[in-house]
């Protein structure tokens, strides 16, 4: 292997308390020289990893997001004949919103434990278990008959889906360097926008199954979208690779190269479990709360769009099954924009600027939606596309930035879990309340206005964090001994 560490030794700690102490000049120079000298083999290795990891990871998240957000489609599916989920479960607007929010409580509570278990139990095993579980719970959601059942099952869905997205972001750090992660995160996260697009199209098709075998179409929606997750869990169990050093499909030379690439910039499958001192150091690293804050802010548009897109589109003059179909274009545009922005952010080492720029564009789209006349359907539909694309495009650089500035396996896993727990867990809770049913005729000004404000917070926060890291880098450079280049924070 590329390292000479004895078996079982935690190379990150290197008999020292901090992972940063791997930064010895001789080690850094040796590793960098080896990898640079093997640039063609490295590109070949990354491409082999991409073919094996990215499509499978994106497919996992696609099914997860499809099963999470289909309750928004079920809410309006066949509402013209009163066969929608809300009517048949007897839920009021308030009770239905509670059922949406209870998912996020389960999501918040189980983020951190799930990421710890991912490292302990191997990614392929843990992610396959989660996938089968949420597929089964989704199928169960198709059998609920009242508000209490709907709320309880949604809580279970949040608990089993909690570890998926932070787990995938953490998982990528075992395989990719810091300047390679944002675009991979984008491909995974973009599958959520793809799920939003396909979700509307699928709901449109399943809507024509209303009363087939005596079941309303919304029940078929949950049944038919839960089954693929259960079946795909088998593929994940057997085909998702855990760590480069254990990948049977890599040659020994490729495993060595993978270890060299990630010696300084990646998580390690061989790293020891987190200690209390490491957990304490991560929890009291106050700069991280700046990352958590901007992820909290972006989670409001993320959650509100995932749950209310069919309702928003229905408020633009489209109805019933037509509303399902017209949810597709905003997600399709967001898919392309996300990937382009993430690639550019990594390529130019400018994650903050890309995050802030995308957020500003999204904020402008939501602001225009909030102030335009309610009957300006075409203009407001265009603004919805802009707002969705901007909001979702700001997230991959944000996540790639966080993992790039964490320097040990334990701290990456905990920081990512906390980020998604605080951001996506707590941050998404207000998102279920901001699109008020009684504002549909006025174009949901409160929802659009809040999302505009939150994306403005993202833009300002990202630029403030960049300023902080720029100052820290100057301090590190000034303090470094002559001839030694310290490890700098990514921007």
C-alpha positions as CSV (number, residue, x, y, z in Angstrom):
1,X,0.0,0.0,0.0
2,X,1.0,3.6,-0.3
3,X,1.5,4.1,3.4
4,X,3.9,2.3,5.6
5,X,1.7,2.4,8.6
6,X,1.3,-0.9,10.5
7,X,-2.0,-2.6,10.2
8,X,-4.7,-1.3,12.5
9,X,-2.8,2.0,13.1
10,X,-4.8,5.2,12.6
11,X,-2.7,7.0,10.1
12,X,-4.6,10.2,10.6
13,X,-3.5,10.7,14.1
14,X,0.1,9.6,13.3
15,X,0.7,9.3,17.1
16,X,-0.4,12.9,17.4
17,X,-3.6,14.6,18.6
18,X,-4.5,16.4,15.4
19,X,-4.9,15.2,11.8
20,X,-3.3,18.4,10.6
21,X,0.1,17.1,11.8
22,X,0.2,15.0,8.7
23,X,1.2,18.2,7.1
24,X,4.9,17.6,7.4
25,X,6.6,19.1,4.3
26,X,8.4,15.9,3.4
27,X,5.3,13.9,3.5
28,X,3.2,16.4,1.6
29,X,5.9,16.8,-1.1
30,X,6.3,13.1,-1.5
31,X,2.6,12.4,-1.8
32,X,2.0,15.3,-4.1
33,X,4.9,14.4,-6.4
34,X,3.8,10.8,-6.6
35,X,0.2,11.7,-7.6
36,X,1.3,14.4,-10.0
37,X,3.7,12.1,-11.7
38,X,0.8,9.7,-12.2
39,X,-1.8,12.2,-13.5
40,X,-2.9,9.9,-16.4
41,X,-3.4,6.9,-14.1
42,X,-5.1,9.2,-11.6
43,X,-7.6,10.4,-14.1
44,X,-8.3,6.8,-15.1
45,X,-8.8,5.8,-11.4
46,X,-11.2,8.7,-10.8
47,X,-13.2,7.8,-13.9
48,X,-13.4,4.1,-12.7
49,X,-14.6,5.4,-9.3
50,X,-17.1,7.7,-10.9
51,X,-18.7,4.9,-13.0
52,X,-19.1,2.7,-9.9
53,X,-20.0,5.2,-7.2
54,X,-21.8,8.3,-8.7
55,X,-24.7,6.7,-10.6
56,X,-25.5,4.3,-7.8
57,X,-25.3,7.0,-5.1
58,X,-27.4,9.4,-7.3
59,X,-29.9,6.5,-7.8
60,X,-30.2,5.9,-4.1
61,X,-30.9,9.6,-3.4
62,X,-33.3,9.8,-6.3
63,X,-35.5,7.1,-4.7
64,X,-35.1,8.6,-1.3
65,X,-36.3,12.0,-2.4
66,X,-39.1,10.5,-4.5
67,X,-40.4,8.7,-1.4
68,X,-40.0,11.7,0.8
69,X,-41.7,14.3,-1.4
70,X,-44.5,12.3,-2.9
71,X,-46.8,13.3,-0.1
72,X,-47.0,16.7,-1.8
73,X,-48.3,15.0,-4.9
74,X,-50.7,12.8,-2.9
75,X,-52.2,16.0,-1.4
76,X,-53.6,17.2,-4.7
77,X,-53.8,14.0,-6.7
78,X,-57.4,13.6,-8.0
79,X,-58.6,16.4,-5.6
80,X,-61.3,17.3,-8.2
81,X,-63.0,14.0,-7.3
82,X,-62.2,14.2,-3.6
83,X,-60.0,11.2,-3.8
84,X,-56.8,13.0,-2.6
85,X,-54.9,11.9,0.5
86,X,-55.9,14.9,2.6
87,X,-59.6,14.5,2.0
88,X,-59.6,10.7,2.5
89,X,-57.6,10.8,5.8
90,X,-59.9,13.6,7.1
91,X,-56.9,15.9,7.7
92,X,-57.4,19.6,8.1
93,X,-54.8,22.0,6.6
94,X,-53.1,22.3,10.0
95,X,-53.1,18.5,10.6
96,X,-51.6,17.8,7.2
97,X,-48.9,20.4,7.8
98,X,-48.1,18.7,11.2
99,X,-47.7,15.4,9.3
100,X,-45.2,17.1,7.0
101,X,-43.3,18.5,9.9
102,X,-43.2,15.3,12.0
103,X,-41.0,13.8,9.3
104,X,-38.4,16.4,10.0
105,X,-38.4,15.7,13.8
106,X,-37.4,12.1,13.0
107,X,-34.9,13.4,10.5
108,X,-33.3,15.7,13.0
109,X,-33.0,13.1,15.8
110,X,-31.4,10.4,13.8
111,X,-28.8,12.3,11.6
112,X,-25.8,12.0,13.9
113,X,-26.3,8.4,15.1
114,X,-26.8,7.3,11.6
115,X,-23.5,8.8,10.3
116,X,-21.7,7.1,13.2
117,X,-23.2,3.7,12.3
118,X,-22.3,4.2,8.7
119,X,-18.6,4.2,9.6
120,X,-19.0,1.3,12.1
121,X,-21.1,-1.0,10.0
122,X,-19.7,-0.2,6.5
123,X,-21.5,2.2,4.0
124,X,-22.9,-0.6,1.8
125,X,-24.6,-2.4,4.6
126,X,-26.0,0.6,6.5
127,X,-27.2,2.4,3.4
128,X,-28.9,-0.8,2.1
129,X,-30.6,-1.2,5.4
130,X,-31.9,2.4,5.4
131,X,-33.0,2.0,1.8
132,X,-35.1,-1.1,2.4
133,X,-36.5,0.5,5.5
134,X,-37.8,3.7,3.9
135,X,-39.2,1.7,1.0
136,X,-41.2,-0.4,3.4
137,X,-42.4,2.6,5.3
138,X,-43.4,4.3,2.1
139,X,-45.5,1.3,1.1
140,X,-47.0,1.5,4.6
141,X,-48.0,5.1,4.0
142,X,-50.2,4.0,1.2
143,X,-52.3,2.1,3.8
144,X,-53.0,4.9,6.3
145,X,-56.6,5.8,6.9
146,X,-56.5,8.7,9.4
147,X,-54.4,11.6,10.6
148,X,-52.8,9.7,13.5
149,X,-51.6,6.9,11.2
150,X,-50.3,9.3,8.6
151,X,-48.4,11.3,11.2
152,X,-46.8,8.2,12.9
153,X,-45.7,6.7,9.6
154,X,-44.2,10.0,8.5
155,X,-42.1,10.1,11.7
156,X,-40.7,6.7,10.9
157,X,-40.0,7.7,7.3
158,X,-38.0,10.7,8.6
159,X,-36.0,8.5,11.1
160,X,-35.0,5.9,8.4
161,X,-34.2,8.6,5.7
162,X,-32.2,10.8,8.1
163,X,-28.9,9.1,7.5
164,X,-29.0,8.9,3.8
165,X,-27.9,12.3,2.5
166,X,-25.3,13.1,5.2
167,X,-24.1,9.6,4.8
168,X,-23.6,9.9,1.1
169,X,-21.7,13.3,1.5
170,X,-19.5,11.6,4.2
171,X,-19.1,8.6,2.0
172,X,-17.7,10.7,-0.9
173,X,-14.8,11.9,1.4
174,X,-13.5,8.3,1.4
175,X,-13.1,8.4,-2.3
176,X,-12.5,12.0,-3.6
177,X,-10.2,14.9,-2.9
178,X,-11.5,18.3,-1.8
179,X,-11.6,19.8,-5.3
180,X,-13.5,16.8,-6.6
181,X,-16.4,16.7,-4.2
182,X,-18.8,19.5,-5.0
183,X,-19.6,18.3,-8.5
184,X,-20.2,14.7,-7.2
185,X,-22.4,16.1,-4.4
186,X,-24.2,18.0,-7.2
187,X,-24.8,14.9,-9.2
188,X,-26.3,13.2,-6.1
189,X,-28.3,16.3,-5.0
190,X,-29.4,16.9,-8.6
191,X,-31.1,13.6,-8.5
192,X,-33.5,15.2,-6.0
193,X,-34.4,17.8,-8.7
194,X,-34.7,14.9,-11.1
195,X,-37.0,13.1,-8.6
196,X,-39.0,16.3,-8.4
197,X,-39.4,16.3,-12.2
198,X,-40.1,12.6,-12.5
199,X,-42.3,12.7,-9.4
200,X,-44.7,15.0,-11.0
201,X,-44.7,13.0,-14.2
202,X,-45.1,9.7,-12.3
203,X,-48.0,11.2,-10.2
204,X,-49.6,12.3,-13.5
205,X,-49.5,8.8,-14.8
206,X,-50.6,7.1,-11.6
207,X,-53.4,9.6,-11.2
208,X,-55.2,7.7,-14.0
209,X,-55.2,4.6,-11.8
210,X,-57.8,6.2,-9.5
211,X,-60.1,3.5,-8.1
212,X,-58.2,0.7,-9.7
213,X,-59.0,-2.4,-7.5
214,X,-61.0,0.0,-5.4
215,X,-57.9,2.0,-4.3
216,X,-57.4,5.7,-4.8
217,X,-54.5,6.8,-6.9
218,X,-52.6,8.3,-4.0
219,X,-52.4,4.9,-2.4
220,X,-51.0,3.4,-5.6
221,X,-48.5,6.3,-5.7
222,X,-47.0,5.2,-2.4
223,X,-47.1,1.5,-3.2
224,X,-45.5,1.8,-6.6
225,X,-42.8,4.3,-5.4
226,X,-41.9,2.3,-2.3
227,X,-41.3,-1.1,-4.0
228,X,-38.2,0.1,-6.1
229,X,-36.5,1.3,-3.0
230,X,-36.9,-2.1,-1.3
231,X,-35.6,-4.0,-4.4
232,X,-32.7,-1.6,-5.0
233,X,-31.5,-2.1,-1.5
234,X,-30.2,-5.5,-2.7
235,X,-28.1,-3.9,-5.4
236,X,-26.7,-1.4,-2.9
237,X,-25.8,-4.2,-0.4
238,X,-23.8,-6.1,-3.1
239,X,-22.5,-3.4,-5.5
240,X,-21.8,-0.2,-3.5
241,X,-18.1,-0.3,-2.7
242,X,-17.1,0.7,0.9
243,X,-13.6,2.0,0.8
244,X,-10.8,2.1,-1.8
245,X,-8.5,-0.1,0.1
246,X,-11.2,-2.9,0.1
247,X,-12.4,-2.5,-3.5
248,X,-11.8,-5.9,-5.3
249,X,-12.3,-4.2,-8.6
250,X,-9.3,-2.0,-8.2
251,X,-5.8,-3.3,-8.8
252,X,-3.1,-3.1,-6.1
253,X,-1.5,-0.2,-7.9
254,X,-4.8,1.6,-8.1
255,X,-5.4,1.0,-4.4
256,X,-2.0,2.5,-3.7
257,X,-2.7,5.5,-5.9
258,X,-6.1,6.0,-4.2
259,X,-4.4,6.0,-0.8
260,X,-1.8,8.5,-2.0
261,X,-4.5,10.8,-3.4
262,X,-6.4,10.9,-0.1
263,X,-3.6,10.8,2.4
264,X,-4.0,14.5,3.2
265,X,-7.4,15.3,1.7
266,X,-9.8,12.5,2.4
267,X,-11.4,10.3,5.1
268,X,-9.9,6.9,5.7
269,X,-11.7,3.6,6.1
270,X,-9.0,2.4,8.4
271,X,-9.4,5.4,10.8
272,X,-10.3,4.7,14.4
273,X,-13.7,5.5,15.8
274,X,-14.3,9.0,17.1
275,X,-13.1,9.8,20.6
276,X,-14.7,12.2,23.0
277,X,-11.9,14.7,22.6
278,X,-12.4,14.7,18.8
279,X,-16.1,15.1,19.2
280,X,-15.6,18.0,21.7
281,X,-13.1,19.7,19.3
282,X,-15.6,19.5,16.4
283,X,-18.5,20.7,18.6
284,X,-16.6,23.7,19.8
285,X,-15.1,24.6,16.4
286,X,-17.2,27.8,16.1
287,X,-16.5,28.5,12.4
288,X,-18.6,25.4,11.6
289,X,-21.7,27.1,13.0
290,X,-21.3,29.6,10.1
291,X,-21.7,26.7,7.7
292,X,-24.6,25.3,9.7
293,X,-26.3,28.7,9.6
294,X,-26.3,29.1,5.9
295,X,-27.4,25.5,5.4
296,X,-30.2,26.2,7.8
297,X,-31.2,29.1,5.7
298,X,-31.2,27.2,2.4
299,X,-33.2,24.4,3.9
300,X,-36.4,26.5,3.9
301,X,-36.6,26.8,0.1
302,X,-35.3,23.2,-0.2
303,X,-38.1,21.8,2.0
304,X,-40.9,24.1,0.9
305,X,-40.3,23.5,-2.8
306,X,-40.1,19.7,-2.4
307,X,-43.4,19.6,-0.5
308,X,-45.4,22.4,-2.1
309,X,-44.4,22.6,-5.8
310,X,-47.6,20.9,-6.9
311,X,-49.6,23.3,-4.7
312,X,-47.6,26.3,-6.0
313,X,-48.2,25.2,-9.6
314,X,-51.8,24.6,-8.9
315,X,-52.0,28.2,-7.8
316,X,-50.7,29.3,-11.2
317,X,-53.8,28.4,-13.0
318,X,-53.1,24.7,-13.5
319,X,-55.3,22.1,-11.9
320,X,-55.3,18.5,-10.7
321,X,-53.2,16.2,-13.1
322,X,-52.1,19.2,-15.2
323,X,-50.6,20.7,-12.1
324,X,-48.5,17.5,-11.6
325,X,-47.2,17.7,-15.1
326,X,-46.2,21.4,-14.9
327,X,-44.0,20.7,-11.8
328,X,-41.5,19.0,-14.2
329,X,-39.7,22.0,-15.9
330,X,-38.5,23.8,-12.7
331,X,-36.8,20.7,-11.5
332,X,-35.4,19.8,-14.9
333,X,-33.7,23.3,-15.2
334,X,-32.5,23.1,-11.6
335,X,-30.8,19.7,-12.4
336,X,-28.6,21.2,-15.2
337,X,-27.8,24.4,-13.3
338,X,-26.8,22.6,-10.2
339,X,-24.2,20.5,-11.9
340,X,-22.7,23.4,-13.9
341,X,-22.4,25.6,-10.8
342,X,-20.8,22.8,-8.7
343,X,-18.2,22.0,-11.4
344,X,-17.3,25.7,-11.7
345,X,-17.1,26.1,-7.9
346,X,-14.5,23.3,-7.5
347,X,-12.6,24.2,-10.7
348,X,-12.0,27.8,-9.6
349,X,-11.7,27.1,-5.8
350,X,-14.5,29.6,-5.4
351,X,-17.2,27.8,-3.6
352,X,-18.3,30.8,-1.6
353,X,-18.8,33.0,-4.6
354,X,-20.8,30.3,-6.5
355,X,-22.9,29.6,-3.5
356,X,-23.7,33.3,-3.0
357,X,-24.2,34.0,-6.7
358,X,-26.7,31.1,-7.0
359,X,-28.5,32.2,-3.9
360,X,-28.9,35.8,-5.2
361,X,-30.4,34.5,-8.4
362,X,-32.8,32.3,-6.5
363,X,-33.7,35.2,-4.2
364,X,-34.5,37.4,-7.2
365,X,-36.8,34.7,-8.6
366,X,-38.7,34.4,-5.3
367,X,-38.9,38.1,-4.8
368,X,-40.4,38.6,-8.2
369,X,-42.9,35.8,-7.5
370,X,-43.9,37.6,-4.3
371,X,-44.5,41.0,-5.8
372,X,-46.0,40.1,-9.2
373,X,-49.8,40.3,-9.5
374,X,-51.4,37.0,-8.6
375,X,-52.9,36.5,-12.1
376,X,-49.5,37.0,-13.8
377,X,-49.3,33.2,-14.2
378,X,-46.7,32.9,-17.0
379,X,-44.3,35.4,-15.4
380,X,-44.7,33.8,-11.9
381,X,-44.1,30.4,-13.4
382,X,-40.9,31.6,-15.0
383,X,-39.9,33.1,-11.6
384,X,-40.6,29.7,-10.0
385,X,-38.1,28.1,-12.4
386,X,-35.4,30.7,-11.6
387,X,-36.0,30.5,-7.8
388,X,-35.8,26.7,-7.8
389,X,-32.7,26.6,-9.9
390,X,-30.9,29.2,-7.8
391,X,-31.8,27.7,-4.5
392,X,-30.8,24.2,-5.4
393,X,-27.6,25.3,-7.2
394,X,-26.3,27.0,-4.0
395,X,-26.3,23.7,-2.0
396,X,-23.5,21.5,-3.6
397,X,-20.7,24.2,-3.3
398,X,-21.9,24.7,0.3
399,X,-21.5,21.0,1.2
400,X,-18.3,20.6,-0.8
401,X,-16.9,23.6,1.0
402,X,-17.6,22.2,4.5
403,X,-16.0,18.8,3.8
404,X,-13.0,20.5,2.2
405,X,-12.2,22.4,5.4
406,X,-12.4,19.3,7.7
407,X,-9.2,17.4,8.1
408,X,-9.9,14.1,9.8
409,X,-12.3,11.2,9.2
410,X,-14.1,11.6,12.6
411,X,-14.6,15.3,12.3
412,X,-15.9,15.1,8.8
413,X,-18.5,12.5,9.7
414,X,-19.7,14.5,12.8
415,X,-19.6,17.9,11.0
416,X,-21.6,16.7,8.0
417,X,-24.2,15.0,10.3
418,X,-24.5,18.1,12.4
419,X,-24.8,20.3,9.4
420,X,-27.6,18.3,7.9
421,X,-29.2,17.8,11.3
422,X,-29.2,21.4,12.2
423,X,-29.7,22.7,8.7
424,X,-32.0,20.2,7.0
425,X,-33.6,18.9,10.2
426,X,-34.4,22.1,12.1
427,X,-34.1,24.3,9.0
428,X,-36.7,22.5,7.0
429,X,-39.4,22.7,9.8
430,X,-40.3,26.3,9.1
431,X,-40.5,25.4,5.4
432,X,-43.6,23.3,5.9
433,X,-45.5,26.3,7.3
434,X,-44.7,29.2,4.9
435,X,-46.9,28.3,1.9
436,X,-50.3,28.9,3.5
437,X,-53.3,27.4,1.8
438,X,-55.4,30.5,2.4
439,X,-52.9,32.5,0.3
440,X,-53.2,30.4,-2.8
441,X,-55.5,33.0,-4.5
442,X,-52.9,35.7,-3.8
443,X,-49.9,33.7,-5.1
444,X,-48.4,32.6,-1.8
445,X,-46.6,35.9,-1.1
446,X,-45.5,34.8,2.4
447,X,-43.8,31.6,1.1
448,X,-42.0,33.3,-1.7
449,X,-41.0,36.3,0.5
450,X,-39.5,34.0,3.2
451,X,-37.6,32.0,0.7
452,X,-36.2,35.2,-0.8
453,X,-35.1,36.4,2.6
454,X,-33.4,33.0,3.5
455,X,-31.5,33.0,0.2
456,X,-30.3,36.5,0.9
457,X,-29.0,35.2,4.3
458,X,-27.2,32.4,2.4
459,X,-25.5,34.9,0.1
460,X,-24.3,37.2,2.9
461,X,-23.3,34.3,5.1
462,X,-21.2,32.6,2.4
463,X,-19.4,35.9,1.7
464,X,-18.7,36.4,5.4
465,X,-17.3,32.9,5.7
466,X,-15.1,33.5,2.8
467,X,-13.7,36.6,4.3
468,X,-13.0,34.7,7.5
469,X,-11.2,32.0,5.7
470,X,-9.2,34.5,3.7
471,X,-8.0,36.1,6.9
472,X,-7.2,32.7,8.5
473,X,-5.1,31.7,5.4
474,X,-3.1,35.0,5.6
475,X,-2.4,34.3,9.3
476,X,-1.3,30.7,8.5
477,X,1.0,31.9,5.7
478,X,2.6,34.6,7.9
479,X,3.2,32.1,10.7
480,X,4.7,29.4,8.5
481,X,8.4,28.7,8.6
482,X,10.4,29.7,5.5
483,X,10.1,27.0,2.8
484,X,7.0,25.4,4.3
485,X,3.6,25.7,2.8
486,X,0.9,25.2,5.4
487,X,-2.4,23.6,4.7
488,X,-4.8,26.4,3.8
489,X,-8.6,26.6,4.0
490,X,-10.5,26.2,0.8
491,X,-12.5,29.2,-0.4
